[in-house]
Amino acid sequence: MAEGKVRTTITLPARLDKLLRESVPPRKRSEFIAKAVEKMLRDVELREAMAEAAGICRDEDYPHWRTPADVRRYLDESRDPANWRRTPADDD
């Protein structure tokens, strides 16, 4: 299903308007601006999610992340098949 479009009015600084007109063909400007707005909105959502998640990992809960060497050791151990848990289905 195609997404509907609406006409809207925006105000740009003269310098940006000039650059937009010089860089983007007339029939492509709306698409260009829509993509730019979409990208900026994704950035806003990401910043909000990061702010919301900030602090959920406490140092005392993750001692294996204390130093880069600890992280490397943790990753190496978790990737070693000898440390993988087996389920009863694995034995069949």
Secondary structure, 3 states (H helix, E strand, C coil): CCCCCCCCCCCCCHHHHHHHHHHCCHHHHHHHHHHHHHHHHHHHHHHHHHHHHCCCCCHHHCHHHCCHHHHHHHHHHHHCHHHCCCCHHHHC
